[in-house]
Amino acid sequence: MEYISSLDKAYNLPLRRKVSILGSTGSIGQTTLRVIEKAQDIFQIIALAGGENVYKLAQQANKFRPIYLCVKNEELVEELKGFLVDGYSPEILVGISGYKEIATLDDADIVVQAQSGAAGLIPTISSLEKSKVVALANKESLVLAGPIIKRVCKKSNASILPIDSEHNAIFQIMNPRGFEGVEKIILTASGGPFFGKQREFLKTVTPKMALSHPNWSMGAKITVDSATLMNKGLEVIEAHYLYGASLDEISVVIHRESIVHSMVEFQDGSIFAHMGIPDMAIPIAYTLNFPKRLPLKDLKLDLCNIGKLSFYPPDNETFPMLGLATKALEMGESYPIVLNGSNEVAVDAFLSNKISFLDIIKLNNMVLDAHKGVNISSIEDILEVDAISRIEAQRLIERL
């Protein structure tokens, strides 16, 4: 195994750090700001990108007063200005060019990439090309472009610090030890709200039911992915690229308590586990203040109160999305791109009540089966395959 990037840039960050956040109005972005608010002597927000939620973005901006803001399109600019307090006039950027500028600001010491979905790919690549330290929560960037990102990091000496709780856990275990003697990476999964349910029950699942995660507070898309186990499938692909691990070196276990966030097994049978309460503030704080830790006194784990930790194998028959993601990775670089694009369309259709919960699985299978593998050598290749997969998914939705 070999980590995807050098950590030289991350180890040499200044004590007081200037931070840009892409996706500040989403779940990860809001938690990042919650962490920073408690440590404003260490961090300074210089830029926030918030998409379409201009009211939430304005609330954040009025509190932290960044120099730059970014919204999805020109129509939102005047609306955003109307929510800003008198006397505060940040530069407002727009669209993909605005996101790229936020991602590459010279003054930014850390870029937090908290966008959801494939939209985060180009800003992520832009940050890494500019030799930034990227705190990465956008797993789709690695799913779509893992090999390209590795090449970019090698050329630019950029650093990636993973925010995803599972990969952050592995990173914390591995960072002081290295990969010598590692046998396997073990990803934990909560099993979502439908653990133990049979396929007949899944026919009755509504968006409201799928969004009721037992342990974590997350955005809608990732919560649905957790319910189908697609989220864990994407994390397997992410682990393959992030740690250079083969599929034989990655396993998944269901862990209902969400206390063990992942594990690493060594050749002598030792297993190191990262434990903590299910709150994203913990991995976010570690990446922001790397390699030191921030005091988070309100997030302490009481082992006696937990009582027990349980582990189960995943039910791949009832929840086949985990296996489908593994299959996509085995089939070639273009297949995870297709699966990710199809799944984003399928989840959106489910949340809009256009298809059923089980149709997400059916649709992803159909789009993946229809794809004929192609060579991926550039970002343009990725965007083309992604676009085609989305068009095919939309076409099939009309036939379901």
Phi, psi and omega in degrees: 000153179208128182295148190293334184222160168290154177250012182303314181297319182294323180288343184249024176291149178292162180294320174259124193242134176267131191236133168253140181234120174263124185085040186290338184270353177277182184300311181294317179299317180295321179291323176301316179292327176297320177293314184294324181302329181274357183218050184287350173283345181255324188240147173230124177281122178250344181203140176228132174242124188233014174066241185255347183277074188290329179294313178297318179299318179296320177301314179296315182296319180296330180280316188258346176051055175291159180286326185237143169232157178219137176234170189289321183211168185299327183298339183270349186298309182295323177298317179297315180302326181293339180265350182279146183288154179300139178089354179248115185228078178287163172281126183255118180260163189222140168069196185297324178295324177293317178298320179295322179293317177300323184285346187233016181304133180302324185283345185284123175277323179228134173250116177271114181262096184245016176293156178258135172083190184295343179299340181279351188298305185296315175299323178298311179300318180299316178299315183291322177297330179274009177064040181272163165270116185250117171275105195258115172252349182275088184296335182297331178303314180286323179298319182280324194221034182309307181297322179293318179299321178298317179295319180296316180297321180295321182286320188263345185066025174293161178240137174250128174243115186284133178266325179318132187304320182292313182285331173294321178298313179298317180300317180294323178290317188279328192304314180280349188251331187079186187262359182298128177082006180284132178261318188200146169263130181244109178273133176262147179227139180291336186089352177069189185284350187244023177302133179085353180279155178263168185299325179300320179296321183297339176294340184262359188290132177253164176306320180300318179295318183291334182272003181263075181288138185289336188233322189254149171255110187224175175292165186298314185297311182292332178290319175295319177299325177294323181292328179269350189072007173299323180303319180288326176297317177296325180289330174296314178298317179300316179297322178302315182279321185291320185248001182064031183268137174285165179298329178292340181262009180233130174226164182232135173232146175276127182227100192293330186283342182055041177258317173274118188267346167170171185219161173231126179259134180256166187297336180272007179094352177292140175236122176261130181241144172258125184237149178176165178293155181283080178220124185292348177300330183292305178294326179296314180299322180295318180290321182295321186253016181309138003267007179271166181251145175269144174288121178238076191293338181271007183238036181280145181264127177257098184297322181294328179288330178291313175087310182208159174234129183241150181221138182220154174286149177291147177270089185287343179283315180283326182238080188281358186294328177299313178294326180294321178294319177297318178299317181299318180295321180293330186282338178141165188299330183281338185290318174299328177297315179298313182297317180296315180297314178300316182294321178299318178294317183295316180296318178299319179294320177297313180296337178267008179063030178268334177223166179274170179301314180291337176294335175302312180296314181298315182296315181297321176299315183295316181293319179295319180295329182282343185281137172252121188308143177229159178285140179244113180234355184208167175297325179298320177299317180298312183296325179292314179296319178300314181297317180296319180296323179291320178297316179296319179296316179297321179297317182288330178301322180293343181260349183285000000 
